[in-house]
């Protein structure tokens, strides 16, 4: 196993264990299976385990495994404060105490503000005294490192990154998300500040494993012998800014394969041919898109607040991946922001079309995107959630 370092010199395994996808047995997690898999990972050098308050049964399962095996001190636990559920300082303290109890531990190694999409979420937490709370938890040793996980756009990520002296951050990043989410710009900005970057969704929830047929043929014909997952992981570990890549492993075969790749891959591991292969597969996936938007941002800022690249990104994604999943991701990243950049805000002023290098009929395509991304039931659902979260 290869290791990266956190801000304090602690060694973090380049492969992290994402505990959201423990195998279920009926409505509950299959504890014995999960235990066998977690112990196999630890035996082979994995020492970073990521869970969260809202992952059903995950914290309880991980805590029990580590206590019963006596391995708590051998690993790092990362879990998260569901900031979207907290409206008072008392609620923050209650949730954190519950997490310590679930995990059967007196401290959390890496604690994250969960699922930021907008700087306003951090500003709201500050009004609740979150900075003082973090200081007190660090002082008493119950939190070792403080960070955040992120699911918004690059511009807002950079604002969150600069808003506090973070110890680490966690971003969605893979070869399809280079200019969306925090993107490569966010990755490099965090690394430039000396902030370790944990990668989630390296396979986009399995979509970079279940490739289109012509993409799978290109991979087979390449002669590399890589599986689709191995290529995606190697693409990430080829970048020196990546500290740790999380994988939601739920089989012994998957764990062994990922550990093998993690032990072999490192910065600079890709050949020019590997990079060309990755780009070819990416091009095949993108050929199914509805709009030829490259995410360059020349159309921005929209004077009326439309997130033009964001709407087109998710409109395209609907025809590459499952529509329901994409609509949920669209809600997380755009619809639930304080100032959502809905396509319906477009007043057809035409300013964007004058600057688009791809000469996209933006006004017309925004209407189509909005219709697909926000059918009536989704408009109702996101409206209810926005009201509940005070947005």
KEMIZA-804665 format. One line per field, with one value per residue (C-alpha): residue number from 1; x, y, z; residue in three letters. Coordinates in steps of 0.02 Angstrom, whole numbers, plus 50000, padded with zeros to 5 digits. Example, Ala and Ser with C-alpha at 12.3 -4.5 7.8 and 13.67 -1.06 7.14 Angstrom:
2
n: (1,2)
px: (50615,50684)
py: (49775,49947)
pz: (50390,50357)
res: (ALA,SER)
This chain:
391
n: (1,2,3,4,5,6,7,8,9,10,11,12,13,14,15,16,17,18,19,20,21,22,23,24,25,26,27,28,29,30,31,32,33,34,35,36,37,38,39,40,41,42,43,44,45,46,47,48,49,50,51,52,53,54,55,56,57,58,59,60,61,62,63,64,65,66,67,68,69,70,71,72,73,74,75,76,77,78,79,80,81,82,83,84,85,86,87,88,89,90,91,92,93,94,95,96,97,98,99,100,101,102,103,104,105,106,107,108,109,110,111,112,113,114,115,116,117,118,119,120,121,122,123,124,125,126,127,128,129,130,131,132,133,134,135,136,137,138,139,140,141,142,143,144,145,146,147,148,149,150,151,152,153,154,155,156,157,158,159,160,161,162,163,164,165,166,167,168,169,170,171,172,173,174,175,176,177,178,179,180,181,182,183,184,185,186,187,188,189,190,191,192,193,194,195,196,197,198,199,200,201,202,203,204,205,206,207,208,209,210,211,212,213,214,215,216,217,218,219,220,221,222,223,224,225,226,227,228,229,230,231,232,233,234,235,236,237,238,239,240,241,242,243,244,245,246,247,248,249,250,251,252,253,254,255,256,257,258,259,260,261,262,263,264,265,266,267,268,269,270,271,272,273,274,275,276,277,278,279,280,281,282,283,284,285,286,287,288,289,290,291,292,293,294,295,296,297,298,299,300,301,302,303,304,305,306,307,308,309,310,311,312,313,314,315,316,317,318,319,320,321,322,323,324,325,326,327,328,329,330,331,332,333,334,335,336,337,338,339,340,341,342,343,344,345,346,347,348,349,350,351,352,353,354,355,356,357,358,359,360,361,362,363,364,365,366,367,368,369,370,371,372,373,374,375,376,377,378,379,380,381,382,383,384,385,386,387,388,389,390,391)
px: (50000,50060,50023,49995,50013,49894,49941,50023,50126,50011,50011,49844,49824,49803,49652,49514,49365,49196,49075,48914,48895,48911,48808,48631,48548,48365,48343,48506,48691,48762,48879,48981,49014,49060,49176,49268,49291,49347,49475,49541,49566,49655,49768,49822,49863,49700,49687,49559,49375,49241,49063,48927,48784,48654,48721,48596,48685,48859,48932,48862,48932,49105,49115,49069,49195,49338,49295,49275,49434,49534,49592,49524,49697,49763,49646,49576,49389,49310,49129,49020,48907,48746,48753,48589,48501,48573,48488,48559,48724,48634,48587,48768,48825,48686,48730,48916,48887,48777,48912,49043,48924,48884,49069,49115,49258,49307,49371,49352,49511,49437,49273,49185,49048,48940,48890,48925,48862,48869,48969,48804,48798,48963,48907,48750,48851,48960,48806,48780,48955,49030,49206,49207,49133,49271,49403,49334,49324,49502,49559,49483,49547,49378,49413,49588,49561,49419,49364,49216,49142,49083,48952,48941,49032,49213,49186,49092,49217,49357,49258,49228,49411,49466,49334,49421,49587,49532,49638,49573,49431,49334,49276,49190,49321,49350,49394,49217,49212,49366,49273,49117,49103,49263,49355,49540,49549,49481,49597,49750,49693,49674,49843,49925,49865,49937,49765,49749,49613,49506,49419,49241,49144,49300,49188,49035,48936,48988,48949,49133,49133,48976,49039,48950,48989,49102,49200,49224,49286,49412,49474,49491,49579,49705,49810,49834,49740,49655,49478,49367,49386,49575,49591,49484,49586,49752,49694,49668,49826,49926,49894,50008,49875,49764,49792,49667,49535,49380,49301,49136,49202,49080,49164,49331,49370,49344,49452,49595,49589,49584,49726,49831,49804,49833,49998,50056,49991,50071,50096,50159,50101,50000,50082,50036,49940,49844,49795,49740,49636,49552,49514,49443,49327,49275,49236,49129,49030,49010,48952,48786,48764,48624,48721,48899,48943,49124,49097,49218,49112,49125,48936,48950,48906,48724,48650,48493,48579,48561,48697,48712,48857,48779,48610,48689,48805,48659,48551,48689,48716,48534,48573,48732,48672,48505,48384,48325,48503,48548,48397,48448,48625,48553,48451,48605,48716,48598,48418,48462,48586,48538,48522,48484,48536,48378,48361,48188,48272,48324,48241,48315,48427,48551,48709,48770,48750,48863,49007,48984,49136,49030,48890,48760,48580,48584,48412,48324,48426,48399,48211,48235,48355,48236,48091,48192,48281,48132,47971,47825,47855,48038,47993,47874,48000,48144,48027,47981,48163,48213,48077,48130,48313,48272,48339)
py: (50000,50176,50321,50508,50631,50745,50920,50849,50714,50567,50433,50404,50253,50306,50191,50234,50127,50207,50133,50194,50037,49898,49749,49743,49587,49631,49807,49800,49787,49611,49633,49474,49505,49687,49637,49510,49640,49781,49669,49611,49792,49835,49683,49748,49924,50022,50140,50274,50233,50355,50353,50480,50514,50490,50324,50200,50085,50127,50215,50081,49940,50017,50059,49882,49804,49912,49885,49697,49678,49796,49895,50068,50140,50066,50164,50337,50367,50502,50547,50698,50829,50841,51032,51039,50962,51080,51242,51263,51237,51115,51008,51004,50943,50813,50740,50735,50646,50520,50488,50455,50332,50244,50230,50174,50298,50455,50548,50570,50579,50672,50766,50846,50973,50864,50910,51095,51167,51352,51471,51523,51355,51391,51569,51501,51380,51525,51612,51456,51469,51326,51399,51409,51233,51165,51251,51171,50998,51011,51072,50923,50801,50737,50802,50787,50862,50969,50975,50978,50874,50966,50944,51111,51206,51262,51446,51413,51278,51405,51522,51384,51333,51510,51537,51439,51358,51183,51029,50932,50923,50792,50815,50718,50696,50576,50588,50645,50780,50879,51043,51009,50997,51063,51000,50999,51185,51151,51001,51104,51253,51143,51059,51230,51277,51115,51042,50853,50805,50650,50591,50524,50452,50399,50286,50400,50273,50131,50221,50220,50032,49998,50085,50092,49942,50038,50109,49935,49876,50019,49970,49786,49828,49942,49796,49872,49734,49866,49846,50000,50028,50010,50141,50263,50236,50249,50412,50482,50416,50483,50657,50705,50820,50670,50612,50469,50391,50318,50160,50088,49911,49771,49611,49528,49522,49710,49745,49637,49713,49892,49859,49787,49941,50059,49972,49991,50161,50326,50501,50487,50308,50339,50328,50442,50295,50275,50458,50446,50293,50384,50531,50415,50332,50501,50557,50403,50438,50622,50579,50533,50711,50827,50991,51020,51123,51109,51200,51339,51472,51606,51625,51673,51764,51768,51937,51848,51710,51560,51429,51393,51266,51181,51156,51090,50975,50889,50890,50795,50680,50623,50540,50458,50397,50361,50507,50488,50487,50639,50737,50701,50761,50915,50952,50937,51046,51177,51167,51172,51315,51477,51560,51417,51447,51375,51385,51459,51622,51651,51806,51775,51928,51838,51898,51720,51668,51810,51738,51549,51477,51324,51433,51339,51404,51427,51505,51364,51227,51299,51278,51096,51066,51142,51037,50877,50917,50986,50895,50948,50816,50868,51052,51011,50902,51025,51165,51070,51034,51216,51271,51143,51196,51381,51416)
pz: (50000,49961,50079,50070,50213,50304,50364,50519,50436,50473,50339,50251,50137,49955,49949,50074,50122,50086,50211,50130,50026,50155,50093,50160,50229,50226,50295,50394,50355,50343,50491,50473,50289,50320,50462,50355,50217,50332,50418,50249,50198,50361,50346,50176,50232,50213,50362,50310,50336,50281,50348,50390,50510,50373,50304,50380,50503,50437,50589,50707,50600,50582,50767,50818,50698,50761,50944,50931,50831,50943,50791,50828,50859,50696,50581,50549,50555,50449,50479,50448,50526,50425,50423,50326,50478,50608,50657,50832,50923,51037,50886,50827,50998,51005,50835,50873,51039,50951,50821,50955,51036,50872,50828,51004,51014,51107,50956,50768,50665,50516,50542,50394,50368,50255,50078,50058,49894,49936,50046,50127,50216,50304,50343,50424,50530,50586,50658,50764,50834,50733,50738,50927,50934,50822,50928,51086,51007,50944,51114,51205,51073,51015,50838,50764,50591,50524,50342,50225,50085,49932,49795,49707,49569,49560,49596,49757,49808,49801,49914,50042,50032,50077,50212,50351,50395,50344,50379,50229,50104,50008,49828,49690,49554,49410,49226,49184,49320,49270,49242,49348,49537,49618,49464,49429,49471,49645,49668,49625,49730,49885,49856,49833,50007,50077,50107,50081,49957,49980,49822,49822,49674,49578,49474,49476,49577,49459,49295,49246,49269,49167,49010,48841,48731,48611,48759,48831,48661,48655,48828,48780,48617,48705,48764,48937,49025,49132,49191,49177,49365,49360,49223,49323,49482,49392,49312,49488,49568,49421,49495,49640,49715,49757,49937,49954,49842,49923,49858,49917,49924,49964,49907,49944,49758,49742,49894,49831,49657,49721,49843,49701,49593,49740,49776,49596,49542,49588,49519,49341,49320,49161,48992,48848,48774,48938,48935,48754,48799,48941,48829,48695,48821,48887,48710,48680,48837,48793,48616,48694,48757,48702,48706,48648,48801,48856,49021,48969,49056,48920,48933,49116,49221,49169,49221,49280,49381,49266,49291,49106,49109,49261,49179,49020,49117,49204,49047,48958,49106,49095,48929,48991,49159,49243,49239,49418,49486,49381,49443,49622,49586,49499,49655,49766,49659,49588,49649,49834,49827,49912,49741,49622,49442,49364,49174,49202,49254,49074,48996,48822,48826,48712,48798,48825,48644,48585,48687,48662,48567,48520,48447,48548,48536,48725,48748,48656,48741,48915,48891,48843,48988,49116,49054,49071,49234,49328,49290,49404,49538,49556,49565,49706,49797,49789,49839,49998,50038,50010,50129,50260,50251,50253,50078)
res: (UNK,UNK,UNK,UNK,UNK,UNK,UNK,UNK,UNK,UNK,UNK,UNK,UNK,UNK,UNK,UNK,UNK,UNK,UNK,UNK,UNK,UNK,UNK,UNK,UNK,UNK,UNK,UNK,UNK,UNK,UNK,UNK,UNK,UNK,UNK,UNK,UNK,UNK,UNK,UNK,UNK,UNK,UNK,UNK,UNK,UNK,UNK,UNK,UNK,UNK,UNK,UNK,UNK,UNK,UNK,UNK,UNK,UNK,UNK,UNK,UNK,UNK,UNK,UNK,UNK,UNK,UNK,UNK,UNK,UNK,UNK,UNK,UNK,UNK,UNK,UNK,UNK,UNK,UNK,UNK,UNK,UNK,UNK,UNK,UNK,UNK,UNK,UNK,UNK,UNK,UNK,UNK,UNK,UNK,UNK,UNK,UNK,UNK,UNK,UNK,UNK,UNK,UNK,UNK,UNK,UNK,UNK,UNK,UNK,UNK,UNK,UNK,UNK,UNK,UNK,UNK,UNK,UNK,UNK,UNK,UNK,UNK,UNK,UNK,UNK,UNK,UNK,UNK,UNK,UNK,UNK,UNK,UNK,UNK,UNK,UNK,UNK,UNK,UNK,UNK,UNK,UNK,UNK,UNK,UNK,UNK,UNK,UNK,UNK,UNK,UNK,UNK,UNK,UNK,UNK,UNK,UNK,UNK,UNK,UNK,UNK,UNK,UNK,UNK,UNK,UNK,UNK,UNK,UNK,UNK,UNK,UNK,UNK,UNK,UNK,UNK,UNK,UNK,UNK,UNK,UNK,UNK,UNK,UNK,UNK,UNK,UNK,UNK,UNK,UNK,UNK,UNK,UNK,UNK,UNK,UNK,UNK,UNK,UNK,UNK,UNK,UNK,UNK,UNK,UNK,UNK,UNK,UNK,UNK,UNK,UNK,UNK,UNK,UNK,UNK,UNK,UNK,UNK,UNK,UNK,UNK,UNK,UNK,UNK,UNK,UNK,UNK,UNK,UNK,UNK,UNK,UNK,UNK,UNK,UNK,UNK,UNK,UNK,UNK,UNK,UNK,UNK,UNK,UNK,UNK,UNK,UNK,UNK,UNK,UNK,UNK,UNK,UNK,UNK,UNK,UNK,UNK,UNK,UNK,UNK,UNK,UNK,UNK,UNK,UNK,UNK,UNK,UNK,UNK,UNK,UNK,UNK,UNK,UNK,UNK,UNK,UNK,UNK,UNK,UNK,UNK,UNK,UNK,UNK,UNK,UNK,UNK,UNK,UNK,UNK,UNK,UNK,UNK,UNK,UNK,UNK,UNK,UNK,UNK,UNK,UNK,UNK,UNK,UNK,UNK,UNK,UNK,UNK,UNK,UNK,UNK,UNK,UNK,UNK,UNK,UNK,UNK,UNK,UNK,UNK,UNK,UNK,UNK,UNK,UNK,UNK,UNK,UNK,UNK,UNK,UNK,UNK,UNK,UNK,UNK,UNK,UNK,UNK,UNK,UNK,UNK,UNK,UNK,UNK,UNK,UNK,UNK,UNK,UNK,UNK,UNK,UNK,UNK,UNK,UNK,UNK,UNK,UNK,UNK,UNK,UNK,UNK,UNK,UNK,UNK,UNK,UNK,UNK,UNK,UNK,UNK,UNK,UNK,UNK,UNK,UNK,UNK,UNK,UNK,UNK,UNK,UNK,UNK,UNK,UNK,UNK,UNK,UNK,UNK,UNK,UNK)
